[in-house]
């Protein structure tokens, strides 16, 4: 079964029905990350409609200033979500440095809860890779998924040393820098993503649809000198390893993979 470990299904508009149909048609287990509370509530509704969608809760760094003064109000959502995301820091797209303390405070709140509740975190790291590394060490986070990494190679290697997994997505189709990172990524730390619908749109101007994950897999097979089937099987094994300490999540994935249930 294909795995898209980082999407934002709630951000589809007119293409939503087609996107859900593609997820079912191509059997794509889809982690739909949230950017705020309303985003998560939308993702919960989509998960009720499609058994292959796993909604996860997070406050994106772009939205951190809106929530920084009311973090305790988020505890119920954090407790409900089996994985946390999208959370992190963004010092690249966000040019206003006055927002950085809010980003860090929100991220630290999520990391503390992830450690306490033994949950994986799906991380945004743009321009703040070194600080993310320091925080993962500080909070002793063992189950981190780094989304769309494009930072320095020395920090990349140190993130591998602390056990992080990395999602590789649509930019691998176009960018030599991302291809180089991918070539240096151990296969046992590889996950796949699309960041749909916005990832492809940012790169090409066209809305990304779920079946795009097959193009990512094909390119990864080329870069790793294997077959698409080999990449799919590797990513499945890696994903299960990344959630090994969460029996509910692992059982849920296995049930979906075996197609024994019509819903989660």
N, C-alpha and C positions, 0 to 999 in steps of 0.2 A: 504494500500500500504506500502511496506517495504521502509525504509529510511536508506541509507548509508551516514552518515553525514561527512565522511572523507575518501576519496580515492585519488588516483593519477592515473587516467586512462591513462594519457599521457605516463606513464612509462611501460605500456604493450608493448610487441614487437610481437612475433609470436602468442601470445594468444589474441591479440586485438579483432579480429572478433568474436571469441568465447565469449569474455567478453561482448561485446555489445549485442550479441544474448541472453546471460543469463540475462542481465539487462532488456531487453524487455520481455523475457519469464516469469521472476519472478516479473515483475513490481516493480523495485527497483529505487526509486527516488534517484539520485546519485549526491552528491556534489563532484566535482573533483577539489581538491585543486591544486594550482600551486606553484612551487618552485622558479621560475624566469620568465623573460619575454617570453623566447622561450617556456617554459612549458605552460604558459597561452595561447599563440597563438595556441599550439597544442590542448589544452582543448577546445578552442573556436571551432576548426574544428570538434572535436568529438561531441560537443553539436549540431552542425548543422546536424550531421549524426544520432543522437539519441535524441529524444525529452525528455527523462527522465534524461538527464545529465545537471546539472547546473555547468558551469565553474566559478570558483572564483579565483581572483588574489591575489598573495602574493609573498613575497621574504622570502624563508626559511632562518632561522638563519645560516645554513651552507653556504649559498650563500651571506650573508650580506656584506662581505668585497668587493665583486665585484661591489656592487651597492652603497655603502655608500657615495661616493663622487658625485653621480649624482642623488640624490633622486628626484629632481624636474622633471626629465625626466619620472618619474613613475606616475605623477599626472593624465595623461589621462587614463592610465590603471585602476587606483584606482577609478576614476570617472565612468568608464564603468562598473566595476564589482559590482554586487548587494550585495555581501558579500566579506570579505577580508580574505584570507588564502592561504597557511599556513604561518603564521608569528609567531614570538616568540623569545625565548632565549634557548640556549642549552649549559649548562655548564657540561653536563654528557658525551656525546659522543665527544664533541669538547674539547680536552685537552689543546689546545694552548690558554692560557688566553689572549694573545695579540689580539685575534679576538673578545673578549667580548665587548669592546667599540663600535665596528662597529655593532655588533648584537643589542646592546641597541639603538644606534642612528637610525637604520633602523626601529626597532620596535616602537620607540617613534614617528617616522614620520607617521607610519601607524595608531597608536592609535590616534594621533591628527586628522588625516583625518577621521578616523572612527567616532570620536566624532562630528566633524564638519558636516559630511554627514549622521550621524545617521545610521551607518552600523554595522552589526554584524562582529565579528572577530573570526576566527578559529585558536586557539592558541596552539603552541608547548611550553612546559614548562620544559623540562627535566633538572633537577638539578638546576633550577632557579625559583622554585615555589614561594618562598618568595618574590623575586624581581618582578615577574609577578603580584602578589597580590598588591604590593605597586604601580605599574604602573597603574593597573586597577583603583585603588582609585584615583591616581593623575590625570588621564585623564577622570575620571568619566564615565567609560565604563559600560553601563548597559546591553549590549547584547554580552556577551562573551561565546564562546563554547570552553571548555578545552578538547583538544584531548589526549586520551590515558594517563590519569593521573596515576602516580605511585609514587607520592611524599609523604611527611609527612601528617599524619592524621590531625594535628592541622591546617596546611595551607589549607588542603582540606575543613575543616569546615569553615574557614574564607572566602574561595572562594565562598562557598555556601551562606555565609552571604551577599556577594556583588552581588548575583543574577546569578552567572555563571551556565551554563549547562555543563554536562559532557558526552562525548561520551565513551561508553564501547565497546571494540572490541574483537579481536580474542584471546588476552592473557587471557581473562576471562575463556577460555576453559582449561587453563593449570596452572594458577598461583593462589595460595591461597591468596597472597597479593592483587591481583586485585579482587578476589572474595570478600575479606573482605571490600575493598573500595566500591564495588558494593552493598553489603549488607547494608552499611551505607549511600548509596546515596538515597535521597528521590526520589520516582518514578516520581515526577513532574519535576525533573531536569535531567532525563535520556534521552539520545539519543544513537543511535546505529551506529557503524562504523566497517570497516574492515581494513582500511589503505592499501587496495589492490593497487598493487600486492605485495608490499614488506613486509607488516606486517606478513603475514603467512610465507613467505619465511625466514624471520629473525628468526621466532620461530621454524619452522619445516623443512626448506630447500626446501619446495614446494611453487610454485607460488600460491598466493591467487586469487581465482576467485569470481565473484560477489555473486554467490549463497551461499557462506560461511556466508553471513549475516543471513541466516536462522538458522545456527548452533549457532550463537551468540544469536539470539532471543530465541532459545530453552533453552540455558543455563541460560539466564536471567530470563526466566519464572520459571525455577527450583529454582533459588536463591531468587526470589521475591514471590515465592509461588502463582503463577498465571499460566495462559495459554499463549502459544505463541501469540494467537489472542489478549489477554489482553495487552501484551507487545507492539505489533504492534500498537494497538489503542492508548496506552499511549504515545508512541514515536511520532505518528502523531500529537496528541494534543500538546505535548511539543514543537515540531518543529514549529507548527503554532503560538504558544505563543511566541516563541523566535524571530519570524519575524513579530510580530504583528504591528510594527511601519513602516513596508515597504509594502504598499498596492500592489506594483507591484509584489513583491516576493510572497506574500500571494495569490494573484489572480493567478499567474503562477502555484503555487503548486496546488491550487484547480482545475484549468483547467486540469492539468495532472491527478490528482487523480480521477476526474470524467470521464477521457478519452474522452473528447469532441473534442479535437484537435489532429491533427497528428504531430504537431511540436510546439515548443515554439516560 
